[in-house]
Amino acid sequence: MTIKNEGQDHLDSLYQDYWVFHSKKLIEYEPLELAAVILAQSLSIYRTVLDDNEYNKMIDSISNMRNDVKKLLPEQGVFH
């Protein structure tokens, strides 16, 4: 798999764009519903573009980072 290397600014911009979109959806849907959809779609993308070995490494990496995930602060988004 090849990843376009357009720099951290590009990734930060994409992250912010999706955060705005997701924040709006949190007004309409419960946080766990939104998270489930985002996760399912993300895993489908990984499954589609990675070979089996890369996919398994990605899933292991996500699992290994479970304690590094930061909780969101109320000022970072809308919560129900």
C-alpha atoms as one frame of an Amber mdcrd trajectory, in Angstrom:
protein
   0.000   0.000   0.000   1.201   3.496  -0.719   0.287   6.512   1.345   0.508
  10.017  -0.029   3.027  11.890   2.062   1.728  15.429   2.007   2.939  16.365
   5.457   1.518  16.659   8.928  -0.419  19.826   8.036  -2.425  17.864   5.482
  -3.306  15.198   8.052  -4.139  17.812  10.701  -6.459  19.568   8.252  -8.228
  16.309   7.421  -8.570  15.505  11.124 -10.086  18.922  11.841 -12.506  18.643
   8.898 -13.791  15.321  10.171 -13.952  16.577  13.743 -16.267  19.400  12.620
 -18.449  16.894  10.753 -18.578  14.462  13.674 -19.298  17.240  16.168 -22.370
  18.191  14.152 -23.509  14.574  14.077 -23.209  14.398  17.878 -26.138  16.798
  18.034 -28.314  14.263  16.186 -26.953  10.935  17.438 -25.665   9.379  20.630
 -21.861   9.359  20.984 -21.663   5.551  21.058 -23.772   5.268  17.896 -21.485
   7.703  16.084 -18.346   5.957  17.370 -19.657   2.560  16.220 -20.271   3.835
  12.682 -16.886   5.581  12.475 -15.071   2.478  13.751 -16.909   0.110  11.402
 -16.159   2.315   8.408 -12.517   2.727   9.438 -12.006  -1.008   9.823 -13.605
  -1.576   6.418 -11.182   0.895   4.832  -8.207  -0.786   6.515  -9.497  -4.220
   5.431  -9.888  -3.013   1.855  -6.518  -1.328   1.344  -4.202  -3.482   3.483
  -3.152  -7.049   2.884  -3.936  -9.573   5.649  -0.583  -9.148   7.384  -0.738
  -5.333   7.319  -4.357  -5.397   8.501  -3.516  -7.633  11.452  -0.565  -5.398
  12.367  -2.855  -2.352  12.251  -5.456  -3.986  14.486  -2.726  -5.066  16.927
  -1.299  -1.548  16.905  -4.714  -0.045  17.644  -5.212  -2.496  20.487  -1.749
  -1.824  21.916  -2.467   1.918  21.996  -5.644   1.523  24.095  -4.069   3.208
  27.134  -2.670   6.100  25.075  -6.052   7.283  23.811  -7.008  10.616  25.328
 -10.464  11.359  26.655 -12.201  14.300  25.044 -12.764  17.410  27.085 -16.226
  19.022  26.990 -14.867  22.093  25.170 -13.628  19.824  22.369 -17.080  18.741
  21.299 -20.731  18.284  22.055 -21.689  15.508  24.437 -25.097  14.080  25.244
